[in-house]
Amino acid sequence: MADLVTTISETCTLNGSLRGSVNSLTTAGVNDVFERIVTCTASVTTTVAVFDTLPSTSAGAIDVDRTRYVRVTNLETAVDIELAVQTTTSSYTVTVRAGGSHVLYSGDVIALGQVGAPSFGTMLNLASLQVKPTTAVTARVEVFVGVE
């Protein structure tokens, strides 16, 4: 069992003054990690991670109830990607710019995609992460998941 420490640091020198902050979060009790670099072909949707109630439920599944940290990083320097966060019945999609990351801090009751006004308190479990480059260029992404 280990502690997973994540740190976000921003620095910006504006008008000669240093601005920004450093924030760290420790997630205790991590027993497993899933880490991979995936080449995502241009114009194709690539599933980079699958989540389910048990790893034995589907091929390559990560235990959604024990997931405590998820990061998808776009390793490219000039290509943006679209990242679809698929839940059990909905999804939301975000653009992750070149070099950027998208982070989630759980796998269960984590997200809800919908049209219109937000609905709080009705979150769903993570089912998969899917990536598609925004241009006709192949992109590499890194996926890191910490599981208790």
N, C-alpha and C positions, 0 to 999 in steps of 0.2 A: 504494500500500500504506500502511496506517495502523495505529496502535495503538488498540485499543478498551480504554478504562479504565472499569471498573465499581467503584463504591464503595457499600458498605453501612455505614450509620451508625445506631447506637442511642444514645439518650440517655434517661435516666430519673432524676429527682430523687427519692430515697427517703430519708426521715428527714433531709432537709436536705443530703444528699450526692449529688453527681452520679455516676451510674453509666453504663456503656455503653462502646462502643468504635467505632472506625472501621477497616474493613478494605477494602483496594483490591486489585484484580487487573488486571494488564495482559495483554491478549491481542494479541500481535504478528501482523502479516501479514494484517490484514483488508482484503480487496479489494472486497467487496460487502456491502451491507446491504439488508435487507427490512424495511420499516416501514409499518404500516398501522393505522388505527383502524377497527374493524368494529362495526356495530350488530347485536347478537344478539337476535333476536326471542324474546319470551317463549314458553315451552313448546315451543321448537324447538331442535334441535341444529344449530349452525352450525360448519362447518369453517373455521377461520381461517388455517390454513397447512398445506401439503402438502410432504412431503419424499420424495426418491427419489434413485437413484444418479446421475442426470444431470438437469439442468433440462429437457432435451428429452424425457425419458421420459414425463412426464404434464403436462397443462396447469397452469401456475403453480408447478411443483415447484421446491423449493429443494434444492441439492446436499447431501445428507445427510452425505457423507464429508468435506466441506469446512466444515460448520457448526461454529462454535466457541462460539456464545453464543445463547441463546434466552430471551426474557423475554415473559411475558404478564401484563399489568397490567389489573386491573379498574378502569375509570375512574369507576364509579358511587360515590355517597356513601352509598347506603342499600340497595343490592341486592347480594347475594352471587351468585357464579357457580360452577358446577361446570366444571372443566377436565379433559377426558380427554386423556391423553397416550397416543396409539396407537402401538405399535411394529409391527414386521412381523408378529407373531403374537399379541400380547397387548396389554393396556392397563392403566393405572392411572388413577384419577380422584381429584382433590383439590378441596376447596372453597377458593376464593380469595375472601376477604371483601372488602367494599367498600373500595376504595383499595389493596388488597394486590396483590402480584406473586408469580409462580412463575417460578423461574429454572433453566435447565439450561445446562451448560457444554460441551456437545458435541451432535452429532446421531447419530453412529455409536456402536454398543455403549454405549448410554446408560441403558436402563431395562428392567425386567422386571416384569410383573404376574403375580401368582399367588396362590393360596389356600394358607394354611398357613405353614410355616416358610420363612424367606428362603433364597434360593438365590444365593449369591455367585459372581461370575465367569461368569455365563451371560447377560450383557446383550445386548439386541437393538437394532437401528437404529430411529430415530424415523421414523414414517410420516406422522402427521398430528397436529394439535392441534384439538380440538373443544370448543366452549363451549355451555353451556346455563344460562340464568338459573335460580336456585333458586325464584323466585316468578313470578307471572304478570305480570311487569314486564320490559320490554325493557332490555337492558344494553349498554353500550359497552365494548369492550376494545381495548387497544393491544397490538400484536405487534411485537417488534423482534428481528431475527435478524442476527448478524454471521457472515459467511462468508469464509474465507480464499481 
